Amino acid sequence: MIDGGLAHRGKRRAIWAAALLTTTTMAGAVWTTSAQAQTAAQRSFDIPAQSLPSALTIFGRQSGLQVSVPAGLAAGHTSSAVSGTMTPHDALSRLLTGTGLVYKISGNIVTLEPAPQAADGAIQLGPVRVEGTDGNAPAGYVETTTGPVIGYVARRSQTATKTDTPITEIPQSVSVIGRDEIEMRGALNMMDIVAQTPGISVNTYGPDNRGWEYINIRGFSANSGNFRDGLSQANFGVVYYMTDPYAVERVEVLRGPSSVIYGQADAGGIINRISKRPTADPIHEIALQYGSFDRKQAAFDFGGAIDTGKTLSARLVGVALDSNDQDSYPDGTRIDRQRYMLAPSLRWQPSDDTSLTVLGQWLKSKSGEDPYYAVAADLSLTRVKMGDYSFSDFKQDQWSLGYEFEHRFSDSWSFQQNARYSEVSLDRRAIWVNELQADGHTYSRFARTWNDGIKQLSFDSRINGSLNTGAIEHVIVAGVDYNHQTGTALRRRGPAPDLDLLAPVYGQVIATPTGVLQDFTQRQRQIGLYAQDQIKAGEHWVLTLGGRMDFARAITDNRRSSTRTVQKDEAFSGRAGLTYLIGNGLAPYVSYTESFLPALGLDANGEPFKPTRGRQVEAGLKYRPEGSSLLLTAAFFNLTKTNVVTYDNMTGDARQIGKQRSRGLELEAKAEVLPGLNATASYTRLFGKIVQSADATEVGKKPAIIPEQTASAWLDYTALMGLGLGVGVNYTGERPNDEANTTIEPGFWLFNASAHYETGPWRLIVSASNLFNNNYNTICYHGECYLGEKRSVTATLRYKW
C-alpha cells in the first residue's frame, strides 16, 4: 500500500493538471478573438503550381487558416504558383487566378464558391475577397460527419444521434479526434488516438504488440463498444477486431450508456471508428515511417473520381508494418510483429439524391505472444519472460465488406441503410506459469492454444426526416437494426517445461497441446427497433427523446459436453435529454440514458444470467463561440451498472447480484488559440465503487485497475516556413491492483513531443512518446506486473500531390 505522502503528492499533481487545463481553456477563450488579425499578417508562402485541392491544403498549413471546399468544387482546377512573403489575402488571390472561384473569410475559415455572374451571364473571373463572420455555418463551409475535421475542432457528429447534429445540441458527452490531430500527435494505435480524451483510460496491461486495445470508458470496458462506421465489431472471447489508425478519417467517443441508438453495449459508452471514404477530389499520398525498436512502415492513400461525370469515385488505402516490440527475452531475442492492411472503397452517386458507398478491408497480423514477465517469490517483477519464442505465436486474419446506401425522397426525408459482413480468425499459442515450486525460483508451466473465430453480419436501416409543427421543429430517426454473429472456439492445454528464474532456457521443443479445454460454437442474434425525436422549440430549447426495444437470442452448442444452451433476452432502453442554447455557442444540458448488454452463461443454480443494465444521469455545459475554432465541454455524471456477474470468494460460484457505480467530472478543451497554435486539454475525476457483490471483500471498494484521476494537455504550433513543434503531457492517477484494494499502484506522468516541417508536397513529422523514459508499471494485477511503455521515437515522411 502506498503511504500517505505519496497519495498527497498524487493529488497535488492532479491539481496542477487541472490548473494547466484551466489556463489553456482561458487562453483559448481570450485568444480566439484574434483570429481575424492573422489575415492581415504577412507570411512566407512556397506553393508550386499543381492541382487546386492540393494547393489549398498547403495554403491552409502555411497560412494558419482553415480552408473549406464544397465537394467537387475545386476538382479539375489547377492553381497558380505562389512564392514569397505576403498576406494570406494576396497569396489566395494569386492562387485562384483564372479558376473562376471566389473566396470568403469568416473568422479564420476560408470558403470557396463559384464567381458571381454579370447581368449578361458572363462569369467574373477574378477572385473576390469578402470579409465577415457567419456564425457556426459560414457560407460555403461544409463539414460532413464522415469527412475530415479541419484542424482540431469538430463542429458536428452523427455518432451520438445517427443524425447530422451540432455537438453543442447533443445532450451527452462526445469527443471527436480528426485526422490532423491523429497525425500531429504521432498516434500509432487506437489507444494513442483516444488517450487524450476525458473519461478514457488506456494501456491497462501495458503496450501490446498483438494489437489488442485495452480501453476503459468511465470505469467500464470498451470491448463491447467497438464500432466501425456505426456498426458493431463484436468481440468473442479473446477475438477482437483490429484497427489500423492510418485507415480512419476520424474517431468519435460517445460516453455513457448508448443502447437507444446502438443496442448491445456496455454502460461506459462506445468508440466509433470512421473509415476513409472516396471523394471526387484527387488523393495521392505516400508515407514512410521508421522508429524505435526497428519499426518500419510504408503506407499509401490513393483516390478520386474515375469517370468524367464524377459520379463514380474510388479510394485505396494500404499499410505494411514490420517492427520489433519493446520487450525481449533474457537471451536477447526480440518479439516482432508484422501487419498488412488494404482498404478499398467505391462510391457511386448518380444524382444529388442517391449514393452508394462500398467499403472493404483486409488485414493480416502476425506477432509474438509473450507480453508477460514472471514474478519472483517476493512478488517483485523479474525480466524473465513466462513463455518461449519457439512456441508462443499470435496470428490473426480479418476481412470485411459492407455498404452505405442513402436516398433522399425530398429536402426533408431520406432513407439510409448500412450493412457489413466480416470474419476474424485467430491462431494463438502461449505458455503460462502455473505455480512457484518449493525452491522459490522454479515455476511449473503449461501450454495453451486457441483456434477461435467470429463471423458477423450487421444491418441498420432507418428513416431520417424533419417536420415542423407550428413553431416546433422535429428531427426524426426511426429504424431497425439486425446483428448476427457466430463464434467458434477450440482451446487446448498441455504440459510445458519448467522455468528457472535464475537460469531461464529458451528455444526448447514444446509439443502442441492435445487436451481439449473448450470446444463450442455460439450463435447470437439481436434485433432492435428504435425511434428518436430531436425537438427544437424556438431558438433556445432542444429536447431529445428516444426509445428502443431489443430482442436477443444466444445458442451455445458445447461439443465437449454434447449440450445445447438457449438464452433469450429482451429489454427496453430509453434516453431523454434537454439542451438550452443560451446564445453565442453556450449550451447547458441534462440527460438520462440507459444501456443493455446480454450476459451469457449460467449462475450457480443453472439459471441464465440476466442482461446487465446501465443507467446514467448527466449534466453538462458546452461552449463553442460563433465563428471560432474553440470547443469547451464540462460534464458531471452518475452512472450505475446492475446485474454484474461476480464470484463468491468462498465457493467460486458465479452470482448475478453485482452493482457498480461510477460518478465523476470530465473537462475537455480544443481550440486554435492563436494562428497556427492548436491545443487540447482534458481532466477526469472518477469516483468508482462496488456497491454489491458476491465477494464480500470487494463491497465498498474501488474497481480494480481504474485510475481515479487522469489529465492531459497538448500544444502544437506551426510557425512560418512550415516549421512546427508539439509538446504534451499525460497523467494517470493511482489505481487499485486488485478488487479488495489491498495495494495501490502509484500515478505516473508521460511527456510527449513532436517536430514537423512541411514544404510543398513534403511533410516530415518526428514524434516521441514517454520522452524522459519514465519507468513504471501500468498495473500489478494480483501479483502480475505489466511494464509501461518505454521511450520511443518515430519519424514519418509523407509526400502528397
C-alpha positions in Angstrom: 0.0 0.0 0.0 1.4 3.4 -0.8 2.0 5.8 2.0 0.0 9.0 2.7 2.8 11.2 1.4 2.8 9.6 -2.0 -1.0 9.9 -2.1 -0.8 13.6 -1.2 1.8 14.1 -4.0 -0.5 12.3 -6.4 -3.4 14.7 -5.5 -1.1 17.7 -5.7 -0.1 16.7 -9.2 -3.7 16.3 -10.2 -4.4 19.8 -9.0 -1.5 21.1 -11.2 -3.0 19.1 -14.1 -6.4 20.8 -13.5 -4.7 24.2 -13.3 -3.0 23.5 -16.6 -6.3 22.7 -18.2 -8.0 25.8 -16.8 -5.1 28.0 -18.0 -5.3 26.5 -21.5 -9.1 26.9 -21.6 -9.0 30.5 -20.5 -6.3 31.3 -23.1 -8.3 29.7 -25.8 -11.4 31.8 -24.9 -9.4 35.0 -25.0 -7.0 34.4 -27.9 -9.6 33.1 -30.3 -10.9 36.6 -30.7 -7.7 37.5 -32.5 -8.5 35.2 -35.4 -9.2 38.0 -37.9 -5.8 39.6 -37.2 -4.0 36.7 -38.9 -5.4 37.6 -42.3 -3.5 40.9 -42.3 -0.2 39.4 -41.1 2.4 38.6 -43.7 3.7 35.0 -44.0 6.1 33.2 -46.2 4.5 31.1 -49.0 6.0 28.4 -51.2 3.2 26.7 -53.2 4.2 25.3 -56.7 1.5 25.2 -59.4 -0.5 22.0 -59.0 -4.0 20.6 -58.6 -6.1 23.2 -56.8 -7.2 20.8 -53.9 -3.5 20.0 -53.1 -2.5 23.7 -53.4 -5.3 24.7 -51.0 -4.2 22.1 -48.5 -0.7 23.5 -48.5 -2.1 27.1 -48.3 -4.0 26.2 -45.2 -1.0 24.9 -43.4 1.3 27.8 -44.4 -1.3 30.5 -43.7 -2.7 29.0 -40.5 -6.2 29.4 -41.9 -8.8 26.6 -42.2 -9.8 26.1 -45.9 -13.3 24.6 -46.6 -14.1 23.5 -50.1 -17.5 22.0 -51.1 -17.2 18.6 -52.6 -16.1 18.7 -56.2 -15.9 22.5 -56.4 -12.0 22.6 -56.6 -11.6 19.4 -58.6 -10.3 19.8 -62.2 -8.7 23.2 -61.5 -5.0 24.0 -61.5 -3.6 26.6 -59.2 -1.1 29.3 -60.0 2.3 29.2 -58.3 2.7 31.4 -55.2 6.1 32.2 -53.7 7.3 34.9 -51.4 6.3 36.9 -48.3 2.8 38.3 -48.4 -0.6 38.4 -46.6 -2.8 35.3 -46.9 -5.2 37.5 -48.9 -2.6 38.2 -51.6 -1.5 34.6 -51.6 -5.0 33.3 -52.1 -5.8 35.8 -54.8 -2.8 34.7 -56.8 -3.6 31.0 -56.1 -7.1 31.3 -57.5 -6.2 33.4 -60.6 -8.0 32.0 -63.6 -10.1 29.4 -61.7 -13.4 31.2 -61.8 -13.7 30.8 -58.0 -14.0 33.4 -55.3 -13.3 33.2 -51.6 -14.8 34.4 -48.4 -13.0 34.7 -45.0 -15.2 34.2 -41.9 -13.1 34.4 -38.7 -10.2 32.1 -39.5 -12.1 30.0 -42.0 -11.7 30.4 -45.8 -14.5 29.1 -48.0 -14.7 29.0 -51.8 -17.7 29.4 -54.1 -18.3 30.0 -57.8 -17.7 33.5 -59.0 -20.9 35.6 -59.4 -22.2 36.2 -62.9 -22.7 39.6 -64.5 -26.1 40.6 -66.0 -25.2 39.3 -69.4 -24.4 35.9 -68.0 -20.6 36.3 -68.1 -18.6 34.9 -65.3 -16.5 37.3 -63.2 -13.1 35.5 -63.3 -11.0 37.5 -60.8 -11.0 36.2 -57.2 -13.2 38.3 -54.9 -12.4 39.0 -51.3 -15.2 39.2 -48.8 -14.7 39.7 -45.0 -17.3 38.8 -42.5 -18.5 36.3 -39.9 -21.3 34.0 -40.3 -21.6 32.2 -37.0 -21.4 28.4 -36.9 -22.1 27.9 -40.6 -20.1 30.3 -42.8 -21.1 30.5 -46.4 -19.8 27.5 -48.4 -18.4 25.7 -45.3 -19.4 22.0 -45.4 -18.3 19.7 -42.6 -19.7 16.2 -43.0 -20.0 13.8 -40.2 -17.9 11.2 -42.0 -15.4 13.6 -43.6 -12.2 15.3 -42.4 -12.1 17.5 -39.4 -10.4 20.9 -40.3 -7.9 21.5 -37.6 -8.6 20.0 -34.1 -12.2 21.2 -33.5 -15.1 19.3 -35.0 -18.5 21.0 -35.1 -20.8 18.1 -35.9 -21.3 14.5 -35.1 -23.5 11.6 -36.2 -22.4 9.1 -33.7 -24.5 10.3 -30.8 -27.8 10.5 -32.6 -27.5 8.9 -36.1 -28.4 12.4 -37.4 -26.2 15.3 -38.5 -26.2 17.3 -35.3 -24.1 20.2 -34.0 -22.1 18.9 -31.0 -23.5 21.7 -28.8 -27.0 20.4 -29.3 -26.1 16.8 -28.3 -27.2 16.2 -24.6 -24.4 13.7 -23.9 -20.6 13.8 -23.9 -19.0 13.2 -27.2 -15.4 13.8 -28.4 -14.1 13.8 -31.9 -10.5 13.2 -32.9 -9.8 14.1 -36.6 -7.0 13.0 -39.0 -4.9 16.2 -38.5 -4.8 15.7 -34.7 -4.0 11.9 -35.1 -1.0 12.7 -37.3 0.3 15.7 -35.4 0.3 13.7 -32.1 2.1 10.8 -33.8 -0.6 8.2 -32.7 0.5 4.7 -33.7 -2.6 2.8 -32.5 -6.2 3.3 -31.2 -5.1 3.6 -27.6 -2.8 6.5 -28.6 -5.6 8.2 -30.5 -8.1 8.3 -27.6 -5.5 8.7 -24.8 -6.1 12.5 -24.6 -9.9 12.1 -24.3 -11.7 12.6 -20.9 -13.2 9.6 -19.3 -10.8 7.3 -21.0 -8.1 5.1 -19.5 -5.8 3.1 -21.8 -2.9 0.6 -21.7 -4.2 -1.2 -18.7 -1.8 -4.1 -19.3 0.9 -2.1 -21.0 1.7 -1.8 -24.7 0.6 -4.9 -26.6 2.3 -5.9 -29.8 -0.6 -8.2 -30.6 -2.8 -5.3 -31.4 -5.3 -5.7 -28.6 -6.9 -2.5 -27.3 -7.1 -2.0 -23.5 -9.6 0.9 -23.3 -12.0 1.7 -20.5 -14.7 4.4 -20.6 -15.9 5.9 -17.3 -14.6 2.8 -15.5 -16.1 0.1 -17.8 -14.5 -2.0 -20.5 -14.9 -0.7 -24.1 -14.7 -4.1 -25.7 -18.5 -4.3 -26.4 -18.4 -0.6 -27.6 -16.1 -1.3 -30.6 -17.9 0.2 -33.6 -16.8 1.0 -37.1 -18.9 3.3 -39.3 -21.8 3.0 -37.0 -21.9 -0.9 -36.9 -20.8 -3.2 -34.2 -17.5 -5.0 -34.2 -18.3 -7.6 -31.5 -15.6 -9.4 -29.6 -15.7 -13.2 -28.9 -13.6 -14.4 -26.0 -10.1 -13.3 -27.0 -11.0 -12.5 -30.6 -11.0 -8.7 -31.1 -11.2 -6.7 -34.3 -8.0 -4.8 -35.0 -7.9 -1.2 -36.3 -5.1 0.3 -38.3 -5.0 4.0 -37.4 -4.0 5.0 -41.0 -7.3 3.8 -42.3 -9.5 6.0 -40.2 -10.7 9.6 -41.0 -11.9 10.4 -37.6 -12.6 8.7 -34.2 -15.6 9.6 -32.1 -16.1 8.7 -28.4 -19.6 8.7 -27.1 -19.5 8.5 -23.3 -22.3 6.9 -21.2 -25.0 4.3 -22.0 -25.8 4.3 -25.7 -28.2 1.4 -26.3 -31.1 3.6 -27.5 -29.1 4.1 -30.8 -26.8 1.1 -30.9 -28.3 -1.7 -28.9 -26.0 -4.1 -27.1 -23.1 -2.2 -25.5 -21.7 -1.7 -22.0 -22.5 1.1 -19.7 -19.4 3.2 -20.3 -20.1 4.1 -24.0 -18.8 3.4 -27.5 -15.9 4.3 -29.8 -16.9 4.8 -33.4 -14.1 4.5 -35.9 -15.0 6.3 -39.2 -13.2 5.0 -42.3 -11.6 7.0 -45.0 -14.0 7.3 -47.9 -13.9 8.1 -51.6 -14.1 11.7 -52.8 -14.3 13.2 -56.2 -11.2 15.3 -55.4 -7.9 13.5 -56.2 -5.9 12.0 -53.4 -2.3 10.9 -53.8 -0.3 10.2 -50.7 2.7 8.0 -49.8 4.0 7.8 -46.2 7.2 6.1 -45.0 7.9 5.6 -41.3 10.8 4.4 -39.2 11.2 4.4 -35.5 12.4 2.8 -32.2 12.6 -0.9 -31.9 13.3 -1.1 -35.7 9.7 0.0 -36.6 9.3 0.2 -40.4 6.1 1.1 -42.1 5.0 2.0 -45.6 1.5 3.4 -46.4 -0.4 4.8 -49.3 -3.7 6.5 -49.9 -4.9 7.0 -53.5 -8.3 8.1 -54.7 -10.5 10.4 -56.7 -13.2 10.4 -59.5 -12.8 7.7 -62.1 -15.3 9.0 -64.7 -15.7 12.3 -66.4 -19.1 13.0 -64.8 -17.7 12.4 -61.3 -20.5 10.0 -60.4 -18.0 7.2 -59.6 -15.2 7.7 -57.1 -12.7 5.2 -55.7 -10.1 5.0 -52.9 -7.5 2.5 -51.9 -5.6 2.7 -48.6 -2.8 0.3 -47.8 -0.3 -0.3 -44.9 2.6 -2.7 -44.5 4.3 -2.8 -41.0 7.3 -4.7 -39.8 8.5 -4.0 -36.3 10.0 -5.4 -33.1 8.4 -4.8 -29.7 10.0 -3.0 -26.8 10.2 -6.4 -24.9 12.9 -9.0 -25.4 13.8 -12.4 -23.8 16.7 -12.6 -21.4 18.8 -14.1 -24.2 18.3 -11.0 -26.3 15.6 -12.4 -28.7 13.1 -9.7 -29.7 9.4 -10.1 -30.0 8.5 -9.0 -33.5 5.3 -8.3 -35.4 4.0 -7.8 -39.0 0.8 -6.3 -40.2 -0.6 -5.8 -43.7 -3.8 -3.9 -44.5 -5.7 -3.0 -47.6 -9.0 -0.9 -47.5 -10.6 -0.4 -51.0 -13.8 1.7 -51.3 -16.1 2.8 -54.1 -18.7 5.5 -54.2 -21.5 5.8 -56.8 -23.6 8.9 -56.8 -25.8 9.0 -59.9 -27.6 12.1 -58.5 -27.6 14.5 -55.6 -30.4 12.4 -54.0 -28.9 8.9 -54.2 -25.5 7.5 -53.2 -24.0 4.1 -52.6 -20.6 3.6 -50.9 -19.0 0.2 -50.7 -16.3 -0.3 -48.0 -13.9 -3.2 -47.8 -11.0 -4.1 -45.7 -8.5 -7.0 -45.4 -6.0 -7.2 -42.5 -3.4 -9.8 -41.7 -1.4 -9.7 -38.4 1.4 -11.9 -37.0 3.3 -11.3 -33.8 5.0 -13.0 -30.9 2.7 -13.9 -28.0 4.5 -13.3 -24.7 3.9 -9.8 -23.2 4.1 -11.2 -19.6 7.1 -11.3 -17.2 7.4 -13.8 -14.3 7.1 -12.6 -10.7 9.7 -13.6 -8.1 8.8 -15.2 -4.7 8.7 -11.7 -3.1 6.2 -10.6 -5.8 8.8 -8.3 -7.4 8.8 -8.2 -11.2 11.7 -10.0 -13.0 12.9 -9.6 -16.5 12.2 -13.3 -17.3 9.6 -14.0 -19.9 6.9 -16.6 -18.9 6.8 -18.1 -22.4 9.2 -19.3 -25.1 9.6 -17.8 -28.6 9.9 -21.3 -30.0 6.3 -21.9 -29.2 4.5 -18.6 -28.4 2.8 -17.2 -31.5 -0.2 -15.0 -32.5 -1.8 -14.9 -36.0 -5.0 -13.1 -36.9 -6.7 -12.6 -40.2 -9.8 -10.4 -40.7 -11.7 -9.1 -43.6 -15.0 -7.2 -44.1 -17.2 -6.0 -46.9 -20.1 -3.6 -46.5 -22.0 -0.7 -47.9 -23.8 2.6 -47.0 -26.8 3.5 -49.1 -28.7 6.7 -48.9 -31.7 8.1 -50.9 -33.4 11.4 -50.4 -37.1 11.5 -51.1 -37.2 15.2 -50.6 -35.3 18.0 -48.9 -36.8 16.7 -45.6 -36.9 12.9 -45.7 -34.3 10.2 -46.6 -33.7 6.5 -46.2 -30.3 5.1 -45.1 -29.1 1.6 -44.9 -25.7 0.4 -43.6 -24.6 -3.3 -43.8 -21.4 -5.2 -43.3 -20.2 -8.8 -43.3 -16.9 -9.6 -41.6 -14.8 -12.6 -40.5 -11.9 -12.8 -38.0 -9.8 -16.0 -37.4 -7.3 -16.3 -34.6 -4.5 -18.9 -34.1 -2.9 -18.2 -30.7 -0.2 -20.2 -28.8 1.1 -19.2 -25.4 2.9 -20.6 -22.3 1.9 -19.5 -18.9 3.4 -20.1 -15.4 1.4 -22.3 -13.1 2.9 -22.2 -9.6 6.2 -21.5 -7.9 7.8 -24.6 -6.6 9.3 -25.1 -3.1 12.8 -23.9 -4.1 11.4 -20.4 -4.6 12.8 -19.9 -8.1 11.3 -22.6 -10.4 7.9 -22.3 -12.0 5.9 -25.1 -13.4 4.3 -24.1 -16.7 1.6 -25.2 -19.1 1.0 -24.6 -22.8 -2.3 -23.4 -24.3 -3.7 -22.9 -27.8 -6.7 -21.1 -29.2 -8.2 -21.7 -32.7 -11.1 -19.3 -32.5 -13.0 -17.2 -34.9 -16.0 -15.0 -35.4 -18.4 -14.2 -38.3 -20.7 -11.2 -38.1 -23.5 -9.8 -40.3 -24.9 -6.4 -39.4 -27.7 -4.3 -40.9 -29.1 -0.9 -39.9 -32.0 0.6 -41.8 -33.6 3.9 -40.9 -35.7 6.8 -42.0 -34.5 10.3 -41.3 -36.7 13.3 -41.6 -37.7 16.7 -40.4 -41.0 18.4 -40.0 -42.5 21.5 -38.4 -45.5 21.7 -36.1 -46.1 25.4 -35.6 -43.0 26.9 -34.0 -41.6 23.5 -33.1 -39.1 21.7 -35.4 -38.7 17.9 -35.3 -35.7 15.9 -36.5 -36.8 12.3 -36.5 -35.0 9.0 -37.0 -36.7 5.6 -36.8 -35.2 2.3 -37.7 -34.5 -1.3 -37.2 -31.1 -3.0 -36.9 -30.0 -6.6 -37.0 -26.9 -8.3 -35.8 -25.9 -11.9 -36.2 -22.6 -13.3 -35.1 -21.3 -16.9 -34.9 -18.2 -17.6 -32.7 -16.3 -20.9 -32.7 -13.8 -21.9 -30.1 -11.3 -24.8 -29.9 -8.9 -24.4 -27.0 -6.4 -26.9 -25.7 -4.0 -27.3 -22.8 -0.8 -29.3 -22.3 2.4 -29.6 -20.4 5.4 -27.3 -20.8 9.0 -27.4 -19.4 9.6 -25.7 -16.0 11.1 -22.2 -15.9 14.0 -21.5 -13.7 14.1 -17.8 -12.8 17.9 -18.0 -12.1 18.8 -19.7 -15.3 15.9 -19.5 -17.9 16.3 -21.6 -21.0 14.5 -20.6 -24.2 14.2 -22.2 -27.7 13.0 -25.5 -26.3 11.0 -28.0 -28.2 7.4 -27.9 -26.8 4.7 -30.2 -28.0 1.4 -28.8 -29.3 -1.3 -29.4 -26.6 -3.8 -32.1 -27.2 -6.1 -31.8 -24.1 -9.3 -30.1 -25.0 -10.4 -27.4 -22.6 -13.2 -25.9 -24.6 -14.9 -26.8 -27.9 -18.1 -24.9 -28.7 -20.0 -22.8 -31.1 -22.0 -19.8 -30.0 -24.6 -18.0 -32.2 -26.0 -14.7 -31.1 -28.8 -12.8 -32.8 -30.1 -9.3 -31.9 -32.9 -7.3 -33.5 -33.6 -3.8 -32.3 -36.4 -1.3 -33.1 -35.6 2.3 -32.2 -37.0 5.8 -32.7 -35.8 9.3 -31.7 -37.1 12.8 -31.9 -34.9 15.9 -31.6 -37.4 18.6 -30.8 -36.3 22.2 -31.2 -38.6 24.9 -29.8 -37.7 28.4 -30.9 -34.1 29.3 -30.9 -33.2 28.0 -27.4 -34.7 24.7 -26.4 -33.7 21.3 -27.8 -35.4 18.2 -26.3 -34.1 14.8 -27.4 -36.3 11.8 -26.7 -35.5 8.2 -27.8 -36.6 4.7 -27.1 -35.6 1.2 -28.3 -36.7 -2.4 -27.9 -34.1 -5.1 -28.2 -34.7 -8.8 -28.7 -31.6 -11.1 -28.3 -31.1 -14.8 -28.5 -27.9 -16.9 -28.0 -27.5 -20.6 -28.7 -24.4 -22.3 -27.4 -23.5 -25.8 -28.7 -20.9 -27.4 -26.4 -19.3 -30.2 -28.3 -17.2 -31.3 -25.3 -20.3 -32.0 -23.2 -22.8 -32.6 -26.0 -25.1 -30.0 -24.6 -27.1 -27.0 -26.1 -28.0 -23.9 -24.1 -30.5 -21.4 -25.4 -30.8 -18.0 -23.8 -33.3 -15.3 -24.8 -33.4 -11.7 -23.6 -35.3 -8.6 -24.3 -35.1 -5.1 -22.9 -36.4 -1.6 -23.4 -33.8 1.3 -23.3 -34.6 5.0 -23.2 -33.0 8.4 -23.4 -34.2 11.9 -22.6 -32.1 15.0 -22.9 -32.7 18.7 -22.7 -30.4 21.4 -24.0 -30.7 25.1 -23.7 -29.0 27.2 -26.3 -28.2 30.4 -24.4 -26.6 32.1 -27.4 -23.0 32.7 -28.7 -22.4 29.0 -28.5 -23.1 28.4 -24.8 -25.3 25.3 -24.2 -26.0 23.7 -20.8 -27.8 20.3 -20.9 -29.1 17.5 -18.7 -29.9 13.9 -19.8 -30.9 10.4 -18.7 -29.9 7.3 -20.8 -29.7 3.5 -20.5 -27.7 0.6 -21.7 -28.4 -3.1 -22.3 -25.8 -5.9 -22.7 -26.6 -9.7 -22.6 -24.5 -11.7 -20.1 -24.0 -15.1 -21.4 -23.7 -18.1 -19.1 -25.4 -19.8 -16.1 -25.3 -19.0 -12.4 -24.6 -21.5 -9.6 -28.3 -22.7 -9.8 -28.1 -23.3 -13.5 -30.2 -20.2 -14.4 -29.2 -18.0 -17.3 -27.8 -14.6 -16.4 -30.0 -11.6 -17.0 -28.7 -8.8 -19.2 -26.6 -6.2 -17.5 -28.2 -2.7 -17.4 -26.6 0.7 -17.2 -28.4 3.9 -16.1 -26.9 7.4 -16.2 -27.8 10.9 -15.3 -25.5 13.6 -16.8 -25.5 17.3 -16.6 -23.0 19.4 -18.6 -22.1 22.6 -20.4 -20.7 23.1 -23.9 -19.3 26.3 -25.3 -18.4 27.0 -28.9 -18.4 30.7 -29.8 -19.8 31.6 -33.2 -17.1 31.9 -35.9 -14.4 30.4 -33.7 -12.3 27.3 -33.6 -12.9 26.7 -29.9 -14.9 23.9 -28.1 -15.1 23.7 -24.3 -17.1 20.9 -22.5 -17.8 20.0 -18.9 -19.8 17.1 -17.7 -21.0 15.7 -14.3 -22.3 12.1 -14.4 -23.8 9.5 -12.1 -23.6 6.0 -13.8 -24.8 2.7 -12.3 -24.4 -0.8 -13.8 -26.5 -3.6 -12.4 -26.8 -7.4 -12.9 -23.0 -7.5 -12.8 -21.7 -11.1 -12.7 -19.5 -11.6 -9.6 -17.9 -14.6 -8.0 -18.3 -15.8 -4.4 -14.9 -15.6 -2.7 -15.6 -18.8 -0.7 -17.2 -21.1 -3.2 -16.1 -19.5 -6.5 -19.7 -19.8 -7.8 -20.9 -17.1 -10.2 -23.8 -15.0 -9.0 -25.6 -12.1 -10.6 -26.0 -9.7 -7.7 -23.3 -7.2 -8.6 -23.8 -3.5 -8.8 -21.1 -1.0 -9.7 -21.3 2.8 -9.5 -19.3 5.4 -11.3 -19.5 9.1 -10.7 -17.3 11.9 -11.9 -16.3 15.1 -13.6 -14.9 15.5 -17.1 -13.5 18.6 -18.7 -12.2 19.0 -22.3 -10.9 21.9 -24.3 -10.0 22.0 -28.0 -9.0 25.2 -29.8 -6.9 27.1 -32.2 -5.8 29.6 -29.6 -3.6 31.6 -31.9 -3.0 31.4 -35.7 -1.1 28.1 -36.2 -1.4 27.2 -32.4 -3.7 24.2 -31.7 -4.4 22.9 -28.2 -6.2 20.1 -26.5 -6.6 19.5 -22.8 -8.7 17.2 -20.6 -9.2 16.3 -17.0 -11.2 13.5 -15.4 -12.0 12.8 -11.7 -13.7 9.4 -11.4 -15.3 8.0 -8.2 -15.9 4.3 -8.7 -17.4 2.0 -6.1 -18.5 -1.7 -5.9 -22.0 -1.4 -4.3 -23.0 -5.1 -4.3 -21.0 -8.3 -4.9 -21.0 -12.0 -4.2 -17.4 -11.3 -3.0 -17.7 -9.6 0.4 -14.1 -8.4 0.3 -14.8 -6.0 -2.6 -18.0 -4.4 -1.4 -17.5 -0.7 -0.9 -14.1 -0.8 -2.6 -12.9 0.9 -5.8 -13.0 -1.1 -9.1 -9.6 -2.7 -9.8 -7.3 -1.2 -12.4 -9.3 2.0 -12.9 -7.5 5.3 -12.2 -9.3 7.9 -10.1 -7.8 10.8 -12.0 -6.5 11.3 -15.5 -5.3 14.5 -17.2 -3.7 15.5 -20.5 -2.6 18.6 -22.4 -1.2 19.0 -25.9 0.0 22.2 -27.7 1.1 22.2 -31.4 2.4 25.3 -33.1 3.2 25.7 -36.8 5.3 28.8 -37.5 6.4 30.5 -40.7 8.1 28.4 -43.4 6.1 25.3 -42.4 8.2 24.5 -39.2 6.3 23.3 -36.2 6.6 21.9 -32.7 4.2 20.0 -30.4 4.5 19.2 -26.7 2.2 17.3 -24.4 1.7 15.5 -21.1 -0.5 12.7 -19.9 -1.1 11.9 -16.2 -2.6 8.6 -14.9 -3.5 8.6 -11.2 -3.5 5.8 -8.6 -5.2 2.5 -9.4 -6.1 -0.4 -7.1 -4.2 -3.5 -8.0 -7.0 -5.9 -7.0 -10.7 -6.0 -6.2 -10.0 -5.8 -2.4 -7.8 -2.8 -2.9 -5.0 -4.4 -0.8 -2.3 -2.5 -2.8 -2.4 0.7 -4.9 -0.3 1.4 -7.9 1.1 5.0 -7.9 0.3 7.5 -10.6 2.7 8.4 -13.3 3.4 11.2 -15.9 4.3 10.7 -19.5 5.7 13.6 -21.6 5.4 13.6 -25.4 6.7 15.8 -28.2 6.8 16.2 -31.9 8.6 18.3 -34.5 7.3 18.8 -38.0 8.3 20.5 -41.2 6.3 21.0 -44.4 7.4 22.4 -47.7 5.5 21.9 -51.0 4.1 18.4 -51.1 6.6 17.1 -48.4 5.9 16.8 -44.7 8.2 15.3 -42.1 7.0 14.6 -38.5 9.3 13.3 -35.8 7.3 12.3 -32.7 8.5 10.9 -29.3 6.4 9.3 -26.6 7.5 8.9 -22.9 10.1 11.5 -23.8 12.0 11.2 -20.5 11.8 7.3 -20.4 9.8 7.2 -17.2 9.9 3.6 -15.8 6.5 2.5 -14.4 4.1 -0.4 -14.2 0.7 0.1 -15.7 -0.8 -2.3 -13.1 0.2 -5.2 -10.8 -3.0 -7.2 -11.0 -2.9 -10.0 -8.4 0.9 -10.0 -8.4 1.3 -10.0 -12.1 3.0 -6.7 -13.0 2.9 -5.2 -16.5 5.6 -2.8 -17.7 4.6 0.6 -19.1 5.6 2.0 -22.5 9.3 2.8 -22.9 10.5 5.8 -24.8 10.0 5.6 -28.5 10.8 7.9 -31.4 9.1 7.7 -34.8 9.8 9.6 -38.0 7.1 9.8 -40.7 7.9 11.3 -44.1 4.8 12.0 -46.3 4.6 13.0 -49.9 1.3 14.3 -51.1 0.5 15.6 -54.5 
